[in-house]
Amino acid sequence: LAERMAQPQTVEEGVVEALEEFLLSHHQHDLETILKDSDDTLHFSIIIINALELFDFRMIVAQHVIDQPIVLLPAFNRAVARAQHCVYSNHDCKEQMVFKPNVHARLSN
């Protein structure tokens, strides 16, 4: 167990894609609100993400939450950044939006 914990762990690209898809389907309005805030130096949290909804969305994500929770949150933050870019690039009001580098995911049950 100690040997397993010492090894650097990463999350597969498919998990990041699933997280991004979840954010776009369940939290697009939250992402739009964050992107429309004019201050790009603030830290933002996507509203508390219901872990049960996330597990229902993709079982592979549930497996990573259980097996690799420490590496899942940074992967979730990568997915948040990618989802921001997706919302921005497809939005009619992109001139009112600014990418936010400090947006973090928070899980709850």
C-alpha positions in Angstrom: 0.0 0.0 0.0 2.8 2.4 0.9 4.5 1.6 -2.4 1.3 2.3 -4.3 0.8 5.6 -2.5 4.3 6.7 -3.3 3.9 6.2 -7.0 2.7 9.3 -9.0 -0.7 8.7 -10.3 -2.5 10.3 -13.2 -6.0 10.2 -14.5 -6.6 9.0 -18.0 -7.7 11.5 -20.7 -11.0 9.8 -20.9 -11.8 10.7 -17.3 -11.0 14.4 -17.9 -13.2 14.3 -21.0 -16.1 12.7 -19.0 -15.7 15.4 -16.3 -15.7 18.1 -18.9 -18.9 16.6 -20.5 -20.5 16.4 -17.0 -19.7 20.1 -16.3 -21.1 21.2 -19.7 -24.3 19.2 -19.2 -24.9 20.0 -15.5 -23.1 23.3 -14.8 -23.1 25.3 -18.0 -25.0 28.2 -16.4 -22.5 28.3 -13.6 -19.6 28.4 -16.1 -21.3 31.2 -18.0 -21.8 33.2 -14.8 -18.1 32.8 -13.8 -16.9 33.7 -17.3 -19.0 36.9 -17.3 -17.4 38.1 -14.0 -15.0 40.8 -15.0 -12.3 40.0 -12.3 -10.1 37.2 -13.6 -7.9 37.3 -10.5 -10.5 35.9 -8.1 -10.9 32.3 -7.1 -14.2 30.7 -8.1 -15.8 27.4 -7.2 -18.2 25.6 -9.4 -21.2 25.2 -7.2 -20.9 22.0 -5.1 -21.0 19.1 -7.5 -23.2 16.3 -6.3 -21.1 13.2 -6.3 -24.1 10.9 -6.8 -25.1 12.8 -10.0 -21.5 12.5 -11.2 -21.4 8.8 -10.4 -24.7 8.3 -12.3 -23.2 10.2 -15.3 -20.1 8.0 -15.7 -19.2 5.1 -13.6 -15.5 5.5 -14.6 -15.5 8.8 -12.7 -16.9 7.0 -9.6 -14.1 4.5 -9.8 -11.5 7.3 -9.8 -13.1 9.2 -6.9 -12.8 6.0 -4.8 -9.4 4.8 -6.1 -7.6 8.1 -6.7 -9.3 11.0 -5.0 -6.1 13.0 -4.7 -5.4 13.0 -8.4 -9.1 13.4 -9.4 -9.4 17.0 -8.1 -6.6 18.3 -10.3 -8.1 16.5 -13.2 -11.4 18.1 -12.4 -9.7 21.5 -12.5 -8.3 20.7 -15.9 -11.8 19.7 -17.0 -13.2 23.0 -15.6 -10.6 25.0 -17.7 -11.5 23.0 -20.8 -15.3 23.4 -20.2 -14.7 27.2 -19.8 -13.0 27.3 -23.2 -15.9 25.3 -24.7 -18.5 27.6 -23.3 -16.6 30.7 -24.3 -16.0 29.6 -27.9 -19.6 28.7 -28.5 -21.3 31.6 -26.6 -23.0 34.5 -28.3 -21.8 37.0 -25.7 -18.1 36.0 -25.6 -17.1 39.7 -25.7 -18.5 39.9 -22.2 -16.5 36.9 -21.0 -13.0 36.4 -19.5 -11.3 33.1 -18.9 -10.7 32.5 -15.2 -7.6 30.5 -14.3 -8.7 30.0 -10.7 -11.9 28.0 -11.0 -12.1 24.9 -8.8 -14.4 21.9 -8.5 -15.9 20.9 -5.2 -17.6 17.6 -4.6 -20.3 16.8 -2.1 -22.7 14.0 -1.5 
